[in-house]
Amino acid sequence: MRITSKGQVTVPSPIRQQLGWHEGTEVDFVVDGNAVRIVRVQGSETHGRALARKLKGRGGASGMSTDELMRLLRAED
């Protein structure tokens, strides 16, 4: 792994998946002797919360109530 000219490094995908990190996850660098640890910032938004935040308020565009929408989503084909 190399540091880019902008001082960036890429966290490999298997490590991000194992830790549950996604685009937008806030991390911090902690100097530990002659090594650096990358740790998730406490209170950082999870993927599920980020998705919920992005979708919040979009259900009203259909003109359906929450109950109607849930019945539609749970209906069997």
MOPAC internal coordinates of N, CA, C and O (Angstrom, degrees):
PM7 1SCF
backbone

  N    0.0000 0     0.00 0     0.00 0    0    0    0
  C    1.4476 1     0.00 0     0.00 0    1    0    0
  C    1.5307 1   107.07 1     0.00 0    2    1    0
  O    1.2310 1   121.03 1   -40.20 1    3    2    1
  N    1.3160 1   115.64 1   139.80 1    3    2    1
  C    1.4693 1   120.76 1  -179.55 1    5    3    2
  C    1.5264 1   110.26 1  -124.61 1    6    5    3
  O    1.2310 1   121.59 1   -25.31 1    7    6    5
  N    1.2983 1   114.55 1   154.69 1    7    6    5
  C    1.4612 1   121.28 1   173.95 1    9    7    6
  C    1.5214 1   106.95 1   -89.09 1   10    9    7
  O    1.2310 1   120.14 1   -48.19 1   11   10    9
  N    1.3461 1   117.34 1   131.81 1   11   10    9
  C    1.4617 1   121.31 1  -179.91 1   13   11   10
  C    1.5200 1   110.46 1   -75.32 1   14   13   11
  O    1.2310 1   121.14 1    -7.56 1   15   14   13
  N    1.3341 1   115.43 1   172.44 1   15   14   13
  C    1.4692 1   120.27 1   178.35 1   17   15   14
  C    1.5276 1   111.80 1   -62.46 1   18   17   15
  O    1.2310 1   120.41 1   159.81 1   19   18   17
  N    1.3427 1   116.82 1   -20.19 1   19   18   17
  C    1.4671 1   121.45 1   177.90 1   21   19   18
  C    1.5292 1   111.62 1   -92.32 1   22   21   19
  O    1.2310 1   120.44 1  -175.13 1   23   22   21
  N    1.3463 1   116.76 1     4.87 1   23   22   21
  C    1.4626 1   120.40 1   179.42 1   25   23   22
  C    1.5165 1   113.52 1    80.20 1   26   25   23
  O    1.2310 1   119.84 1  -160.61 1   27   26   25
  N    1.3269 1   117.92 1    19.39 1   27   26   25
  C    1.4586 1   121.71 1  -176.69 1   29   27   26
  C    1.5273 1   111.43 1   -99.57 1   30   29   27
  O    1.2310 1   121.36 1   -28.83 1   31   30   29
  N    1.3327 1   115.01 1   151.17 1   31   30   29
  C    1.4612 1   122.11 1   171.39 1   33   31   30
  C    1.5232 1   107.47 1  -130.20 1   34   33   31
  O    1.2310 1   120.49 1   -25.41 1   35   34   33
  N    1.3180 1   116.66 1   154.59 1   35   34   33
  C    1.4584 1   121.57 1   178.85 1   37   35   34
  C    1.5201 1   109.09 1  -104.72 1   38   37   35
  O    1.2310 1   120.73 1   -53.41 1   39   38   37
  N    1.3278 1   116.22 1   126.59 1   39   38   37
  C    1.4591 1   120.57 1   174.67 1   41   39   38
  C    1.5273 1   106.21 1   -81.36 1   42   41   39
  O    1.2310 1   119.52 1   -59.13 1   43   42   41
  N    1.3306 1   118.52 1   120.87 1   43   42   41
  C    1.4645 1   120.79 1  -177.63 1   45   43   42
  C    1.5297 1   112.49 1   -56.05 1   46   45   43
  O    1.2310 1   121.00 1   -35.86 1   47   46   45
  N    1.3261 1   115.70 1   144.14 1   47   46   45
  C    1.4584 1   122.67 1  -176.90 1   49   47   46
  C    1.5333 1   113.74 1   -53.22 1   50   49   47
  O    1.2310 1   118.89 1   134.30 1   51   50   49
  N    1.3425 1   119.73 1   -45.70 1   51   50   49
  C    1.4731 1   118.25 1   179.79 1   53   51   50
  C    1.5300 1   112.86 1   -59.66 1   54   53   51
  O    1.2310 1   120.27 1   145.18 1   55   54   53
  N    1.3125 1   117.09 1   -34.82 1   55   54   53
  C    1.4712 1   120.50 1   178.58 1   57   55   54
  C    1.5209 1   109.89 1   -70.54 1   58   57   55
  O    1.2310 1   120.01 1   136.37 1   59   58   57
  N    1.3524 1   117.59 1   -43.63 1   59   58   57
  C    1.4745 1   120.55 1   178.25 1   61   59   58
  C    1.5208 1   110.25 1   -60.27 1   62   61   59
  O    1.2310 1   120.39 1   137.07 1   63   62   61
  N    1.3360 1   116.86 1   -42.93 1   63   62   61
  C    1.4673 1   120.37 1  -179.78 1   65   63   62
  C    1.5239 1   111.20 1   -64.43 1   66   65   63
  O    1.2310 1   120.45 1   136.12 1   67   66   65
  N    1.3245 1   116.75 1   -43.88 1   67   66   65
  C    1.4616 1   121.08 1  -179.96 1   69   67   66
  C    1.5246 1   111.40 1   -60.84 1   70   69   67
  O    1.2310 1   120.28 1   143.41 1   71   70   69
  N    1.3303 1   117.07 1   -36.59 1   71   70   69
  C    1.4607 1   121.61 1  -178.20 1   73   71   70
  C    1.5256 1   113.19 1   -89.50 1   74   73   71
  O    1.2310 1   120.29 1   172.91 1   75   74   73
  N    1.3379 1   117.05 1    -7.09 1   75   74   73
  C    1.4621 1   120.27 1  -178.29 1   77   75   74
  C    1.5132 1   112.99 1    73.99 1   78   77   75
  O    1.2310 1   120.47 1  -155.12 1   79   78   77
  N    1.3384 1   116.72 1    24.88 1   79   78   77
  C    1.4619 1   121.51 1   179.06 1   81   79   78
  C    1.5191 1   109.22 1   -88.17 1   82   81   79
  O    1.2310 1   120.61 1   -36.39 1   83   82   81
  N    1.3226 1   116.43 1   143.61 1   83   82   81
  C    1.4637 1   122.86 1   179.19 1   85   83   82
  C    1.5176 1   108.25 1  -140.99 1   86   85   83
  O    1.2310 1   121.07 1    -3.65 1   87   86   85
  N    1.3226 1   115.57 1   176.35 1   87   86   85
  C    1.4641 1   119.53 1   177.66 1   89   87   86
  C    1.5231 1   109.05 1   -55.49 1   90   89   87
  O    1.2310 1   120.46 1   -49.89 1   91   90   89
  N    1.2999 1   116.72 1   130.11 1   91   90   89
  C    1.4564 1   121.35 1   179.57 1   93   91   90
  C    1.5253 1   114.32 1    96.70 1   94   93   91
  O    1.2310 1   120.07 1   169.14 1   95   94   93
  N    1.3369 1   117.48 1   -10.86 1   95   94   93
  C    1.4615 1   119.97 1   176.68 1   97   95   94
  C    1.5227 1   108.71 1   -63.47 1   98   97   95
  O    1.2310 1   120.49 1   -50.64 1   99   98   97
  N    1.3104 1   116.67 1   129.36 1   99   98   97
  C    1.4638 1   120.52 1  -179.91 1  101   99   98
  C    1.5193 1   109.71 1   -87.34 1  102  101   99
  O    1.2310 1   121.10 1   -50.08 1  103  102  101
  N    1.3303 1   115.50 1   129.92 1  103  102  101
  C    1.4596 1   121.45 1   178.72 1  105  103  102
  C    1.5205 1   109.50 1  -126.87 1  106  105  103
  O    1.2310 1   121.26 1   -17.02 1  107  106  105
  N    1.3045 1   115.19 1   162.98 1  107  106  105
  C    1.4566 1   121.64 1   177.62 1  109  107  106
  C    1.5196 1   108.01 1  -131.92 1  110  109  107
  O    1.2310 1   120.56 1   -27.56 1  111  110  109
  N    1.3208 1   116.53 1   152.44 1  111  110  109
  C    1.4540 1   122.29 1   178.16 1  113  111  110
  C    1.5212 1   108.05 1  -103.21 1  114  113  111
  O    1.2310 1   120.93 1   -53.20 1  115  114  113
  N    1.3296 1   115.82 1   126.80 1  115  114  113
  C    1.4573 1   121.80 1  -178.92 1  117  115  114
  C    1.5260 1   107.89 1  -117.05 1  118  117  115
  O    1.2310 1   120.58 1   -59.16 1  119  118  117
  N    1.3358 1   116.49 1   120.84 1  119  118  117
  C    1.4643 1   121.02 1   177.66 1  121  119  118
  C    1.5214 1   107.96 1   -77.11 1  122  121  119
  O    1.2310 1   120.89 1   -53.34 1  123  122  121
  N    1.3307 1   115.91 1   126.66 1  123  122  121
  C    1.4624 1   122.67 1  -177.34 1  125  123  122
  C    1.5276 1   107.68 1  -129.73 1  126  125  123
  O    1.2310 1   120.52 1   -92.49 1  127  126  125
  N    1.3346 1   116.60 1    87.51 1  127  126  125
  C    1.4696 1   120.77 1  -174.70 1  129  127  126
  C    1.5190 1   109.37 1    69.60 1  130  129  127
  O    1.2310 1   120.71 1    60.04 1  131  130  129
  N    1.3283 1   116.24 1  -119.96 1  131  130  129
  C    1.4658 1   119.33 1   177.67 1  133  131  130
  C    1.5280 1   111.36 1  -103.39 1  134  133  131
  O    1.2310 1   120.36 1  -160.76 1  135  134  133
  N    1.3311 1   116.91 1    19.24 1  135  134  133
  C    1.4631 1   122.37 1   179.05 1  137  135  134
  C    1.5297 1   109.49 1  -122.94 1  138  137  135
  O    1.2310 1   121.25 1   -13.04 1  139  138  137
  N    1.3180 1   115.22 1   166.96 1  139  138  137
  C    1.4667 1   121.44 1   176.98 1  141  139  138
  C    1.5213 1   108.17 1  -125.00 1  142  141  139
  O    1.2310 1   120.34 1   -47.12 1  143  142  141
  N    1.3242 1   116.96 1   132.88 1  143  142  141
  C    1.4654 1   122.23 1   174.07 1  145  143  142
  C    1.5219 1   107.72 1  -106.61 1  146  145  143
  O    1.2310 1   120.77 1   -41.21 1  147  146  145
  N    1.3225 1   116.12 1   138.79 1  147  146  145
  C    1.4655 1   121.41 1   175.01 1  149  147  146
  C    1.5231 1   106.21 1  -102.89 1  150  149  147
  O    1.2310 1   120.39 1   -59.66 1  151  150  149
  N    1.3268 1   116.86 1   120.34 1  151  150  149
  C    1.4623 1   121.27 1  -177.16 1  153  151  150
  C    1.5237 1   110.05 1  -124.71 1  154  153  151
  O    1.2310 1   121.24 1   -33.99 1  155  154  153
  N    1.3152 1   115.22 1   146.01 1  155  154  153
  C    1.4628 1   120.68 1   177.15 1  157  155  154
  C    1.5255 1   108.85 1   -69.60 1  158  157  155
  O    1.2310 1   120.39 1   -43.04 1  159  158  157
  N    1.3178 1   116.85 1   136.96 1  159  158  157
  C    1.4600 1   121.94 1   177.37 1  161  159  158
  C    1.5268 1   108.07 1   -69.42 1  162  161  159
  O    1.2310 1   120.12 1   -49.10 1  163  162  161
  N    1.3337 1   117.37 1   130.90 1  163  162  161
  C    1.4616 1   121.65 1   178.41 1  165  163  162
  C    1.5234 1   109.43 1   -59.31 1  166  165  163
  O    1.2310 1   120.79 1   -44.86 1  167  166  165
  N    1.3263 1   116.10 1   135.14 1  167  166  165
  C    1.4557 1   120.67 1   180.00 1  169  167  166
  C    1.5144 1   113.01 1    83.92 1  170  169  167
  O    1.2310 1   120.07 1  -176.38 1  171  170  169
  N    1.3311 1   117.47 1     3.62 1  171  170  169
  C    1.4580 1   121.39 1   178.32 1  173  171  170
  C    1.5243 1   109.44 1   -63.25 1  174  173  171
  O    1.2310 1   120.19 1   -37.73 1  175  174  173
  N    1.3005 1   117.25 1   142.27 1  175  174  173
  C    1.4520 1   123.15 1  -176.39 1  177  175  174
  C    1.5284 1   111.42 1   -67.08 1  178  177  175
  O    1.2310 1   120.22 1   -48.41 1  179  178  177
  N    1.3325 1   117.19 1   131.59 1  179  178  177
  C    1.4578 1   121.39 1   177.23 1  181  179  178
  C    1.5234 1   109.38 1   -79.60 1  182  181  179
  O    1.2310 1   120.88 1   -14.47 1  183  182  181
  N    1.3276 1   115.93 1   165.53 1  183  182  181
  C    1.4634 1   120.52 1  -179.92 1  185  183  182
  C    1.5326 1   110.65 1   -59.99 1  186  185  183
  O    1.2310 1   120.47 1   136.77 1  187  186  185
  N    1.3314 1   116.72 1   -43.23 1  187  186  185
  C    1.4604 1   120.59 1   179.87 1  189  187  186
  C    1.5205 1   112.46 1   -62.38 1  190  189  187
  O    1.2310 1   120.69 1   137.60 1  191  190  189
  N    1.3163 1   116.29 1   -42.40 1  191  190  189
  C    1.4669 1   119.47 1   178.87 1  193  191  190
  C    1.5258 1   111.23 1   -67.84 1  194  193  191
  O    1.2310 1   120.36 1   142.99 1  195  194  193
  N    1.3321 1   116.92 1   -37.01 1  195  194  193
  C    1.4646 1   120.01 1   177.82 1  197  195  194
  C    1.5230 1   109.92 1   -63.62 1  198  197  195
  O    1.2310 1   120.54 1   137.44 1  199  198  197
  N    1.3387 1   116.58 1   -42.56 1  199  198  197
  C    1.4582 1   120.76 1   178.75 1  201  199  198
  C    1.5244 1   110.66 1   -64.12 1  202  201  199
  O    1.2310 1   120.24 1   134.99 1  203  202  201
  N    1.3297 1   117.15 1   -45.01 1  203  202  201
  C    1.4656 1   120.86 1   179.13 1  205  203  202
  C    1.5216 1   111.06 1   -61.07 1  206  205  203
  O    1.2310 1   120.43 1   139.59 1  207  206  205
  N    1.3322 1   116.79 1   -40.41 1  207  206  205
  C    1.4668 1   120.48 1   179.23 1  209  207  206
  C    1.5248 1   110.45 1   -63.37 1  210  209  207
  O    1.2310 1   120.35 1   138.28 1  211  210  209
  N    1.3371 1   116.93 1   -41.72 1  211  210  209
  C    1.4639 1   120.42 1  -179.28 1  213  211  210
  C    1.5215 1   112.07 1   -66.90 1  214  213  211
  O    1.2310 1   120.53 1   146.22 1  215  214  213
  N    1.3430 1   116.60 1   -33.78 1  215  214  213
  C    1.4588 1   120.70 1  -176.96 1  217  215  214
  C    1.5216 1   113.48 1   -88.62 1  218  217  215
  O    1.2310 1   120.25 1   165.90 1  219  218  217
  N    1.3157 1   117.12 1   -14.10 1  219  218  217
  C    1.4617 1   121.32 1  -176.21 1  221  219  218
  C    1.5263 1   110.79 1   -56.33 1  222  221  219
  O    1.2310 1   121.38 1   -50.95 1  223  222  221
  N    1.3330 1   114.97 1   129.05 1  223  222  221
  C    1.4536 1   120.52 1   176.00 1  225  223  222
  C    1.5192 1   114.84 1    84.98 1  226  225  223
  O    1.2310 1   119.48 1   179.50 1  227  226  225
  N    1.3199 1   118.59 1    -0.50 1  227  226  225
  C    1.4646 1   119.94 1  -178.29 1  229  227  226
  C    1.5185 1   113.25 1   -87.98 1  230  229  227
  O    1.2310 1   119.74 1   165.70 1  231  230  229
  N    1.3267 1   118.11 1   -14.30 1  231  230  229
  C    1.4534 1   121.06 1  -177.60 1  233  231  230
  C    1.5110 1   113.34 1   -69.76 1  234  233  231
  O    1.2310 1   119.66 1   155.29 1  235  234  233
  N    1.3150 1   118.26 1   -24.71 1  235  234  233
  C    1.4517 1   121.72 1  -177.26 1  237  235  234
  C    1.5129 1   114.27 1   -69.00 1  238  237  235
  O    1.2310 1   119.90 1   163.28 1  239  238  237
  N    1.3183 1   117.79 1   -16.72 1  239  238  237
  C    1.4625 1   121.16 1  -177.94 1  241  239  238
  C    1.5194 1   111.57 1   -63.89 1  242  241  239
  O    1.2310 1   120.03 1   155.27 1  243  242  241
  N    1.3363 1   117.55 1   -24.73 1  243  242  241
  C    1.4628 1   120.91 1  -178.88 1  245  243  242
  C    1.5181 1   111.55 1   -79.76 1  246  245  243
  O    1.2310 1   120.10 1   164.84 1  247  246  245
  N    1.3230 1   117.41 1   -15.16 1  247  246  245
  C    1.4524 1   121.11 1  -177.14 1  249  247  246
  C    1.5211 1   112.33 1    78.78 1  250  249  247
  O    1.2310 1   120.06 1  -172.43 1  251  250  249
  N    1.3343 1   117.48 1     7.57 1  251  250  249
  C    1.4557 1   121.76 1  -177.91 1  253  251  250
  C    1.5273 1   109.59 1   -97.55 1  254  253  251
  O    1.2310 1   121.41 1   -30.64 1  255  254  253
  N    1.3235 1   114.90 1   149.36 1  255  254  253
  C    1.4617 1   119.05 1   174.01 1  257  255  254
  C    1.5285 1   108.37 1   -75.93 1  258  257  255
  O    1.2310 1   120.73 1   -13.96 1  259  258  257
  N    1.3083 1   116.21 1   166.04 1  259  258  257
  C    1.4621 1   120.35 1   177.71 1  261  259  258
  C    1.5216 1   110.60 1   -59.83 1  262  261  259
  O    1.2310 1   120.30 1   137.53 1  263  262  261
  N    1.3375 1   117.02 1   -42.47 1  263  262  261
  C    1.4689 1   120.50 1   179.94 1  265  263  262
  C    1.5253 1   111.05 1   -62.67 1  266  265  263
  O    1.2310 1   120.14 1   137.34 1  267  266  265
  N    1.3297 1   117.33 1   -42.66 1  267  266  265
  C    1.4646 1   120.62 1   178.85 1  269  267  266
  C    1.5279 1   111.15 1   -63.80 1  270  269  267
  O    1.2310 1   120.87 1   137.28 1  271  270  269
  N    1.3038 1   115.93 1   -42.72 1  271  270  269
  C    1.4581 1   120.85 1   179.60 1  273  271  270
  C    1.5295 1   110.75 1   -64.20 1  274  273  271
  O    1.2310 1   119.92 1   137.94 1  275  274  273
  N    1.3293 1   117.76 1   -42.06 1  275  274  273
  C    1.4662 1   121.00 1   178.95 1  277  275  274
  C    1.5257 1   111.02 1   -65.23 1  278  277  275
  O    1.2310 1   119.76 1   140.18 1  279  278  277
  N    1.3386 1   118.06 1   -39.82 1  279  278  277
  C    1.4671 1   120.65 1   177.06 1  281  279  278
  C    1.5245 1   110.22 1   -61.70 1  282  281  279
  O    1.2310 1   120.51 1   137.67 1  283  282  281
  N    1.3190 1   116.63 1   -42.33 1  283  282  281
  C    1.4614 1   121.22 1   179.29 1  285  283  282
  C    1.5270 1   110.77 1   -63.81 1  286  285  283
  O    1.2310 1   120.33 1   135.77 1  287  286  285
  N    1.3171 1   116.98 1   -44.23 1  287  286  285
  C    1.4617 1   120.76 1  -178.52 1  289  287  286
  C    1.5234 1   112.57 1   -68.29 1  290  289  287
  O    1.2310 1   120.33 1   149.02 1  291  290  289
  N    1.3187 1   116.98 1   -30.98 1  291  290  289
  C    1.4701 1   120.82 1  -178.15 1  293  291  290
  C    1.5233 1   112.93 1   -89.17 1  294  293  291
  O    1.2310 1   119.89 1   171.23 1  295  294  293
  N    1.3231 1   117.81 1    -8.77 1  295  294  293
  C    1.4642 1   121.65 1  -178.43 1  297  295  294
  C    1.5232 1   110.16 1   -64.26 1  298  297  295
  O    1.2310 1   121.45 1   -38.64 1  299  298  297
  N    1.3271 1   114.83 1   141.36 1  299  298  297
  C    1.4591 1   119.86 1   177.34 1  301  299  298
  C    1.5174 1   108.99 1   -87.64 1  302  301  299
  O    1.2310 1   121.45 1   -30.75 1  303  302  301
  N    1.3390 1   114.82 1   149.25 1  303  302  301
  C    1.4750 1   120.10 1   179.66 1  305  303  302
  C    1.5006 1   111.36 1   -74.83 1  306  305  303
  O    1.2310 1   120.10 1   180.00 1  307  306  305

